[in-house]
Amino acid sequence: MRKELGLDRPAKPKEAEALLHRKLVELEKGYYYELTKMTVAEYLKEWLDDCKSQLRQTTCPPIETIPLFCYN
């Protein structure tokens, strides 16, 4: 929490509460992303899988034809 608040000391209760509120708002609005060790290729594959149903078939080529995925 210190890093998030830019503090060199433990956060005071009001500071911690404000950070919690900010994080809850981010989570509710979809702005929060959990840090992972996901590669760009893994992220793009997930993203393509999620959006394929909303795209025309000609818009989204087979994933194997995208050069980024050939280097795994």
N, C-alpha and C positions, 0 to 999 in steps of 0.2 A: 504494500500500500504506500510505503514511503516514496517509491519511485514514481508512482502514478500522481502523487501530490507534490513531488519535487521537494520532499522534506529530508532533513538529516537527523530527524528525531521521530519518535513514535507519534502517530497522528492523535490529535485530541478528539474526543467523542464527536463534537460537532463537525469536524473535518471528515472523519470516517463516515458519519451519517450522510454528509453531502456527497461524498464519493459513491456511497451505496446508491443514493437516489439517482445520481447521474448514470451509473451503470445499469440500473433498472430501466431507466428511460431509453438508453441505448439498446438494451435487449428488446424492449417492447417495440421500438421503431425498426428493429432489424439492423441496427448499426454495429452490433457487437459481433466480433469474430473471435472465436477461441484460437489461440496460437497452437499450431501443429507443425509437424515436420513434413507436411505434404509438399510434394514437388509440384512444379508448374504443370507438368504433364498430367499428374493425378488430378489437380484442380480442374484443368480444362476438360478432362474426360468426364468428371462429375458434372461440370457446368453444361457440357454438350448433352449428356444424358438427360439432364433436367429440362433443357430447353427444346429438345428435339420435337416434343409433342406440340410445341407452339410454332414451329417453323415448317415451311414447305420442304418437301424431300429434296428439291434441287438446291435449297439454301444450305443444307447441312450435308456435306459429302461424307462418305464412309470414313470413320475415324482412322482407319489404316492408311488412307491416302494423305493424311496430314503429316508433313515431315517431322514435326516435333515428336510424334508418337513412335517413329521408326528408330529412335535412338535409345530406347529403354533397355 
